[in-house]
Amino acid sequence: MTTSGTARQDRDGAVPLFWQSLSFEVEERDSFGSILREAHPGDPCFANILKRKLGRKAEARDGPAVPVHHERPRPYSKSETPSRMGIFGRAVTHDQIMTDKRHSSHQSSSRDRGGFKASRHGTGKRSSAAGPKAAQKKAAEEREAAGARHVAAESSRFLRGARIAPRRIDGTETVVQLIDGTFQAYNSGRLREAAQLFTEKMLEPDVTVGMTLTGALTPAGLGMSCLIPLIEAGFVDWIISTGANLYHDTHFGLGLAMHRGNPTESDVVLREEGVVRIYDIFFDYDVLLSTDAFFRQVIRGREFQRAMSSAEFHWLCGKYVDERGRVLGLKDKSLLATAYRCGVPIYTSSPGDSSIGMNVAALALEGGKCLIDPNQDVNETASIVLGAKRGVGKGTAGKSAIMIMGGGSPKNFALQTEPQIQEVLGIDEKGHDYFLQVTDARPDTGGLSGATPAEAVSWGKIDPDRLPDAVVCYLDSTIALPLLTSYALARRKPRALKRLYDKRPALMERLKAEFRKANA
Ligand SMILES: NC(=O)c1ccc[n+]([C@@H]2O[C@H](COP(=O)([O-])OP(=O)(O)OC[C@H]3O[C@@H](n4cnc5c(N)ncnc54)[C@H](O)[C@@H]3O)[C@@H](O)[C@H]2O)c1
């Protein structure tokens, strides 16, 4: 890549030979110029520098200010770290570095460099915020006056990210184009990174994807619009959800209606009208009564009269929601029903904390034996993650990805699988491989919802080597999830369903065997 600059005069007004055919940036040349003013031509150091840096390349030209063409230095290779590079970005010998160091030691003080450490800027000859400010300012003004094109030095490794130059929006762009091309920075930048992480790494065939759901997602229709398509495409292999999301999902599976409303309506008036509100969603109070009655009827059945994991409980509920949907002629309305059909196990971290749990508890008062056993949940979820890493059934190691919508207790329930495997069961493991979270929660309150992936590393939840594959988007998940879903479905073919629900016995056997071996 070539850029143009302006050759510069020395003190006597002549253009030194070396200004005229060199390969370096305008700023670097100015920086080098300041060296020459300090190193007298009679100084052997001066001669050495000239000889070494210029070789036989210099060609004389006359005139006080001559526009020249020069090539931008190539980026550093791995073996050419800045400290091993010469003034013009060429590899230099140890002796040359020592000569440069001697030279630069009387070149400028820390104060001259604006307080920057010299080591941060190598020999101080690369353009940087350090260095003589007046000379830099003057050089920029000279370039402007000469009509030379300004070129920023881009050799820093920090400047290797794509240049910000989004395509003009014209109404024809797809979600993929918007995310890849328009979402440049801030939270849109994180969403782009999340979409790319999800699509390019988490959806590889050897990755098992666990998703956690908090926040009122299903009431807003995200079960139908996003979660069902993701499950059917094989993009989500297991789920941990609040009971609330599964309870409200069931309204749709039973053909009950939720409506767009507004957040400013009087709640006293709504109560008088028998209307229930979730922010700007309205629904009839009878939706709750009908859904409660459905769950009680189902849970009274014989197959529920025992202790079971929440995955079993939701699988059984899903079976009945699916059946009701078929009777009513409903298709793809319920997350529970779709997960049942696709063999996607759904766990809940706090079974009592929802209307479903409230109905289970009510049935216990009339002698019901249904019990959702948290011990089974803790071990089953750990067995899924261990199986993901060991590659149960495939004979090859795999990876574990966690995709977190919101935060809350489901977030921890998914992430604690790794400390359960390592710290509690004593099985050697390293942590989840991929971490994607969409949340509104802050890290500085110390709460789990806002805890960063880096903090999770310290608990053994995330593999420290995989930290670059962790993205947190500070966004409303009701906006992020549809975009992530559309992006993934556009960019990836469906994956084969892993049907982890059916594999639970084998996965538990693997966990037990490794536990016994580790503790023998
Ligand atoms: N009827 C029921 O069964 C029942 C029971 C409990 C809760 N609920 C309702 O269900 C909803 C969900 O409750 P919850 O337990 O998930 O707690 P929550 O809504 O407080 O969410 C938990 C975490 O997710 C984050 N979060 C929530 N919404 C988000 C969003 N849109 N985008 C990004 N981050 C978000 C929050 O910051 C928090 O960290 C609430 O509206 C609650 O009133 C219903």
PDBQT file of the ligand as one rigid body, heavy atoms in Angstrom, charges set to zero:
ROOT
HETATM    1  N1  LIG A 601     -47.041 -16.703  36.997  1.00  0.00    +0.000 N 
HETATM    2  C1  LIG A 601     -45.868 -17.232  37.241  1.00  0.00    +0.000 C 
HETATM    3  O1  LIG A 601     -45.723 -18.407  37.146  1.00  0.00    +0.000 OA
HETATM    4  C2  LIG A 601     -44.710 -16.361  37.569  1.00  0.00    +0.000 A 
HETATM    5  C3  LIG A 601     -43.833 -16.702  38.590  1.00  0.00    +0.000 A 
HETATM    6  C4  LIG A 601     -42.673 -15.936  38.776  1.00  0.00    +0.000 A 
HETATM    7  C5  LIG A 601     -42.445 -14.863  37.964  1.00  0.00    +0.000 A 
HETATM    8  N2  LIG A 601     -43.367 -14.543  37.016  1.00  0.00    +0.000 N 
HETATM    9  C6  LIG A 601     -43.128 -13.449  36.143  1.00  0.00    +0.000 C 
HETATM   10  O2  LIG A 601     -42.272 -13.928  35.124  1.00  0.00    +0.000 OA
HETATM   11  C7  LIG A 601     -41.344 -12.928  34.741  1.00  0.00    +0.000 C 
HETATM   12  C8  LIG A 601     -39.966 -13.480  34.814  1.00  0.00    +0.000 C 
HETATM   13  O3  LIG A 601     -39.466 -13.565  36.114  1.00  0.00    +0.000 OA
HETATM   14  P1  LIG A 601     -37.935 -13.959  36.341  1.00  0.00    +0.000 P 
HETATM   15  O4  LIG A 601     -37.903 -14.934  37.402  1.00  0.00    +0.000 OA
HETATM   16  O5  LIG A 601     -37.381 -14.366  35.062  1.00  0.00    +0.000 OA
HETATM   17  O6  LIG A 601     -37.192 -12.691  36.911  1.00  0.00    +0.000 OA
HETATM   18  P2  LIG A 601     -36.753 -11.366  36.247  1.00  0.00    +0.000 P 
HETATM   19  O7  LIG A 601     -37.766 -10.884  35.300  1.00  0.00    +0.000 OA
HETATM   20  O8  LIG A 601     -36.408 -10.497  37.388  1.00  0.00    +0.000 OA
HETATM   21  O9  LIG A 601     -35.417 -11.705  35.415  1.00  0.00    +0.000 OA
HETATM   22  C9  LIG A 601     -34.241 -12.308  35.950  1.00  0.00    +0.000 C 
HETATM   23  C10 LIG A 601     -32.971 -11.718  35.339  1.00  0.00    +0.000 C 
HETATM   24  O10 LIG A 601     -33.061 -11.544  33.945  1.00  0.00    +0.000 OA
HETATM   25  C11 LIG A 601     -32.825 -10.188  33.577  1.00  0.00    +0.000 C 
HETATM   26  N3  LIG A 601     -33.824  -9.827  32.562  1.00  0.00    +0.000 N 
HETATM   27  C12 LIG A 601     -35.157  -9.879  32.711  1.00  0.00    +0.000 A 
HETATM   28  N4  LIG A 601     -35.752  -9.488  31.586  1.00  0.00    +0.000 NA
HETATM   29  C13 LIG A 601     -34.786  -9.172  30.702  1.00  0.00    +0.000 A 
HETATM   30  C14 LIG A 601     -34.781  -8.694  29.358  1.00  0.00    +0.000 A 
HETATM   31  N5  LIG A 601     -35.932  -8.494  28.681  1.00  0.00    +0.000 N 
HETATM   32  N6  LIG A 601     -33.611  -8.467  28.765  1.00  0.00    +0.000 NA
HETATM   33  C15 LIG A 601     -32.446  -8.689  29.414  1.00  0.00    +0.000 A 
HETATM   34  N7  LIG A 601     -32.395  -9.136  30.665  1.00  0.00    +0.000 NA
HETATM   35  C16 LIG A 601     -33.549  -9.380  31.327  1.00  0.00    +0.000 A 
HETATM   36  C17 LIG A 601     -32.998  -9.396  34.848  1.00  0.00    +0.000 C 
HETATM   37  O11 LIG A 601     -32.161  -8.295  34.897  1.00  0.00    +0.000 OA
HETATM   38  C18 LIG A 601     -32.597 -10.377  35.896  1.00  0.00    +0.000 C 
HETATM   39  O12 LIG A 601     -31.194 -10.329  35.999  1.00  0.00    +0.000 OA
HETATM   40  C19 LIG A 601     -41.625 -11.742  35.618  1.00  0.00    +0.000 C 
HETATM   41  O13 LIG A 601     -42.406 -10.820  34.898  1.00  0.00    +0.000 OA
HETATM   42  C20 LIG A 601     -42.417 -12.309  36.787  1.00  0.00    +0.000 C 
HETATM   43  O14 LIG A 601     -43.353 -11.401  37.342  1.00  0.00    +0.000 OA
HETATM   44  C21 LIG A 601     -44.475 -15.277  36.805  1.00  0.00    +0.000 A 
ENDROOT
TORSDOF 0
